[in-house]
């Protein structure tokens, strides 16, 4: 089996919490490998907690990254270093960025925090770069290759897809796990095992690391197999693409071939729309993200996994592929009753609101290469108010000597709001202190000295922020 000449960038983050909009990355680890997963270079970055961020005690008791509470480079410098390294790796290489559950978490955090610092958020899927979520690949492994790669499962057949559980099950040391660079190494070692023992699954995942590749997988003849693990249980569906949302081309419809397509051909538009619900015969997937799908002819002993005869499913797939009228109807149905979201109120939530204009792109480049004194004079040059506000925030935080008294006062009020009032950021100083004191009582009862050290450092950090917010 031959693989592409792509290079892989495994990356992981440790954060102040679990909210993708308002939590801060305080550590990011990256490992660059060749296509045999030999390590070529490592990068381990960290930053100090921002003054308006309240760290979650539960997060810190997991990753234990307490140094960032009172020391480290600025968040701006960390994100700048990360961006520069990724761009340098991609100059002469085709990169596939690999995360674990990153399409829901790590990548969303990285994108937002590039945006916070006036950098292009879309490095992982532009300029020929691709992205692969290893959790999606493990859904294929769990469904079709459990004999080749061990998947942790309890006596009730509940499957665990936790990265540390997968590593432990496959005899990979998890010492110091939940450190970003250590978790990258877990991913690399697991990927080596997959390449050796389940190469067809890896090949499908690599193909699906791009939007066009995923679309090809959904249209593979005679049909494809979607292998999901949902709520710790396995689900297998024979599928083929039957439509694409013309308003959101990343959204593709699949038909579950266990359902008789002839009956769907006769349904009204309303009845078809109801098929997208739970238990229905139509599924929506996002082809710009990893999907646990692969061609049916690449799975050994496929009949062992199917609940209907292969020939019947093949016939149904052909009926769908030949019925262009049905496909067009599905496309139309996908545009109906699309959920509308209220406009976002806070700056951090507006990363996807619109792309920067060409003028603002050029202004960002100028802002990046300018001195801080010059940066302070460039704020009003941005057309988009988001970038004016973000650039002012950077200057207020990093170089307040270039801010006016009014701007300093506004920044202080912003910090007070984030630390002391309720909002979509969910955690305030008061809530954090209350939660941490509860955790302290538990740790004392259990004589957990390491936890007590972390808790005391967090309480000191909260107290310092409380004092500063009251000035």
N, C-alpha and C positions, 0 to 999 in steps of 0.2 A: 504494500500500500504506500502511495506517495502522498506527501503533505505539501502544502504551499510553503513558500519561502518567507512566510510572515515571521515577525518577531513578536514576542508576547510581553506585555507590561502588566504584571500582577500588582494590584494596589488595594490597600485597606486603610480605613480611618478609625481613629478613636476620637470620641466627641464628648461635649459637655452634657449631651442628652440625646433624645431620640426624635426630636422635632426637626424635620428637614429644612424648615424655613428659618427657625430661630436658634437652633443649636449651633455651636461652633466646633469646627475641627481643631483639635489641639495636638494631634499627631497623625501623620500620614506616612505610610511605608510603601515603597515601590521596589519591584524586582524586575529587571529586564532579562529575558531569556531568549535563546534561539528556538527553532521549532522542534528541537529535541528536549527542550526545557532545561538546558544547561544554563546556569546563571552567568550573565555577562557583567552586570552592574547592579548595585543596590543603592537605594536612597532612603534615608530615614530623617524626617523633618518633624519639628514640633514648634509650638508657639505658646506664648503667654495668653491666659484667658482675658478676653476683652472686658473693658470696664462695665459694659452694659449687659453682660451675660451672667446669669445665675447658674452655676454648675449644679447638675443633678447629683445628689449623694449616691443614688443607686448606680448611676453610670460609673462614678469614680470608684465605688467598691468593686466593680467588675474589672476595669482596666488599670486602676491604681496609678494613673499618671499624675501624681500630685505635684511634681516639680513645676508644672505649668501654672499652678495657682499663684506663684509670686515671682517667677523668673522665666526667661526665654525670649527669643526674638519676637517681634510683632507678628500678628496674624498676616499683615500685608506682606512682610518679607518672606514668610513661609510660603504663601500662595504664589508669590513672584518666583521663588526658587523652584517650586514644583512646576510651574508653567514653563520656565526656561529649560528645565531638564527634559520635560516631555517633548518640547519643540525640538531640542537638540537630538533626542533619540529618533524623532520622526523625520529628520532631514534626509537621511539616506536609507530609511527602512520603512517597510510596511508594518504598521503596528496593530496588534489586536489587544485592546485593554480588557483585562480579566478581573472581575470582582466576584465576591460571593454575596448573593442577594443585593448586589450593588445597583441594579437598575431601579430598585425601589428606595435605596438608601444612600450608599456611598457616592454614587455618581451624581445623584441629585444634590447632595451636600457640596460636592466639589464644584458643580456648575454654579450653584448659588454663590459660593464664596469666591470664585473667580469674578463673578458679577459684582459682589460687594466691593471688590478692589479694582474695578474698571478694566478687567481682562476679559477676553473672549471666552464665554462659558463652554464652547462646543468643541474642544480639542479632541475628545475621544471618538467623534464620529464625523470629522471633516478631514479634508486633505488626504483622503484615502484610508484614514484610520477606521477601525472596526471595533466592536465591543462584544464581549461574551460574558454572560452571567453563569458562573459555574454551578449555581444552585439549579438552574434550568437543566444543565447537562446531567446533574445527578438525578433529576426526575426520570430521564431516559435510562440511566444506569439502573435505578431502582426497579423500574418496570421490566426491562429487557435483558439486563446483564447482572442480576444479583449473585450469580455463581462466580462471575469473574471479578467483580469488585464488591467487597462486603458492605452491606448497608445495615446499620443498627436497627434492630426490630425487637420489640418486647413480646411477651407471651400472648398478647392480644393482637399481634400483628400490626401494632402501631409503629410507624416508621419515623425515625428521627433524621432530619436533614441539617442538624446543627453541624457547623464546620468541625468543631472539636470532637463531636461524637463520631463523625465520619473518619477523621484522622486516627482517633484512638482505635476504632474498629479495624482499621487497616495497618495497625502496628506502627503508626507514625507518632513520635513523641509530641505531647501537647504541653510540655513544660513551658511556662511563661506565655501561654496563649492569652489572647486579648491584648497583646501588644501588636501594633500594626505591622511591624516588619516580621514578627514571628508568624502572624496569621498569613502573611504573604508566602512564607516558606511552606506552611501547611498546604496552601493551594498548589504551589509548584510540585510538591511531592505527590499529592493526589493526582495531579494532571499526568505525571510520569506513569503512574499506575494505570490510568485510563488509556493512555496511548499504547501501553504494552498489552493490556487485556481487553479493551473494548474500543478498538480504533475506529470502527464504523460509527459509533456514537459520537466520538470526538470529531470525525470528519463532518458529520451532520451539524454539530454545534459550530464548527468553524464556518461552514457555509452559511449558517444562520446568524453569523455575527454582523452581517450587513442586511439592510432592508431588502435589496434585490435578491440576495441569497435566500432570505426567508420566503419571499414571494415564490421563488422557484420551487422551494421545498413544498409549499402548499399546493402547487400545481403538478407535482411529480406524478407520472403515470406508472402503474395503474391507479395508485392512490398512496396516501401517506398515513402514518400512524402518529397520533398525539398521545404521549404518555405522561400523564400528570400525577403528582402526589399532592393531594389536597386533604387538609386536616388529618395528616399522618396515614392516609389510605391511598392505594393505587387505583388509578382510573385510566383505562385504555380506550381510545376512540379511533376507528378507521375514518379518515376525513379526506376531503378534497375541497379546494377553494371554490366558492360559488358567487363571490361578489366582493366589491371594494367600495368603501364609502367615498363618493366623489368629493365630498367636502373635507374629509380627513383621510388622506390616502394611506396613512399608516395603519388604518383600521380595515382588516380583511375579514370576510365571513367564511366560515367553514361549515360544511354540512356533515353531520354525523351519519355515516353510511349504514349504521344499524337501523336508521329510520328509512322507510320506503319513500324515495324521492317523488314517485308518481303521485302520492297523496299530497305532498307539498306543492307540486305543480298545480294542483287544483284548488289550493287554498286562496282565500282573499288576502289582500295586503295586510289587513289587521291580523288575521290568523297567522300569517307569516311573521309579523312582528312579535307575536306572542311566542314563537318558537325560539326566540333569543333568551327566554327566561330559563330558570333552573329546570332541568329535566327535558328541555326542548331539543329539537333536532338541529338547531343552528347555534354556532358559537362565534363570538367576536374575539379576534386576537390583535395584538399590536405588533406589526412586523418590523418596527424599528427597535424592538427589544428581543432578547433571547426567548425563544419558544421551544418547548420540549417536543420537537417534531422531527421525524426522519422518514425516508422512503421505505415503503413496506418491504421492498425486495432486498433491503440491506439488513433485515432482521432474520437471524437464523431460527428455524423451527417456528415460523410465524403462526402456523395453524394452532400451535399450543396456546397462543395468546388471544385468538379470535373467538367470538361467541357466535359467529355466523360463517357459513362456507366462504372461502376465498373467492370462488367464482361468482357468487351472488354479490359480494361487495364490489368486485371488479365491474360487474355489469351495471350496478347502481352508479358507480363513479363515471362510467361512460355515458350514462343517461344524463347526468348533471352537466358534464363537459359539453355535450352536444346541444343542450337546451339553452340557447343564448337568451331567449325571452325570459326564462326563469332567472337567469343570472342578472339581467337588467332590472328585473323586479326587485331582487334582493338588494341591489345597489340603491334603488329608490327608497326601499323600506328603511335602509340604514340611515337615511337622512331625516327620517320622520321622528318626532318626539325626542330629539337629542336634548340631553340635559343642559340647561343654561345655568352657569354659575354667576353669583353676584360679583361685581367688581372688587378687586382686592384693595384693602385699605392701607396696608403697611408696605413699606419699600421692599422689604425682604421677600414679600410674596409676589412681586411684580416681575420676576426674572423672565417669564415667558409672555409678558404682556405684548411686546413687540420687539422686533429686531432694531438695532441702532441704525440710524441713517448713515449714508456714506460719509457725510460731513462729521458726524459724531465718532465714527470709526477712526477717521484721521485725527480728530481732536484727542481721542483716547491715546493714540500712539504718541502724540506730542506731549500729553500729560505724563505718560510713562517715562519719557526720556528727559523731562525737565527737572530742574532742581526744585526743592520744596518751596522756595521763595517764588519761583516762576509758576509752580503749580497753583499757588494761591491766587494768582492773577488770571488763571485760565478758566476758573469755575463758570463764569457767565457765558463762556464760549460754547457750552454744550446746548444743543437744541432741546434735548430731552431732559425734562426736570428730574428724572430718576438719577441721571449721571451728575447733574448739578448737586443734588442732595448727597449722593454717595461720595463725591469728591470733597464736599465740605465736611462730611463726617470724618473722612480720612485725615484731613488737615487738622480738624479740632482735636482728634485723638493723638496723632503722631507729632504734629508741629503746631501746637496752639499759639505759639508766638506770632504766627502769621494769620491768626484769626482776630476779628474785632471783638470788643467786649460784648456786643450784642450776640454775636455768633457763639461766644463762649457760654453766655447765659442760656441760649437755646440748647446747646449741647448738654449742659448740666441738667436742664429740665427733661431732655430726652433720656438721659441716664436714670434719673429719678423715676420716670414713668416705667421704664423697663424693669427696674429693680423692685419697685414698691407697689405697682398697681397691677390688677388682673388684666389679662389680655390673651391673645392667641398664643403667646409664648409660654403660657400655662404655669410656669414656675416663677414665684417671687421670692425675695429674701425671707419673708415671713414663713412661707410654705416650706422653703428649703431648710430653714432653721428648725422648724417643728418636726419635719421628717427626720432630719439628722439626729435630733435629740432622742427620737424614738428608736432609731437604729443604735444609738449609743447605749441605751438601756439594754437592748438585746445583746449587744456585743459584750457588755460588762457581765451579764448573766452567764454567757457562754465562754467567758474569759478568752475572747478573741482579740489578742493584743495588736495584731497587725491591722485589723479593722479599726480598732480604737485610735491608732495613730493617724489613719486616713481621716477618720471622723473629726478628730481634734484639729487637723490642718484645714478641713473644710469649714469648721465653725470659726476658726481664726479669719479665714478668707471672707466669710459672710459678715463678720463683725467689722472688718476693715471697710468693706463696701457700704455697710450701713452707716458708718461714721462719715465717709466721704459724701454719701447721698444727702446727709443732713446738714452739710456745710452751707 
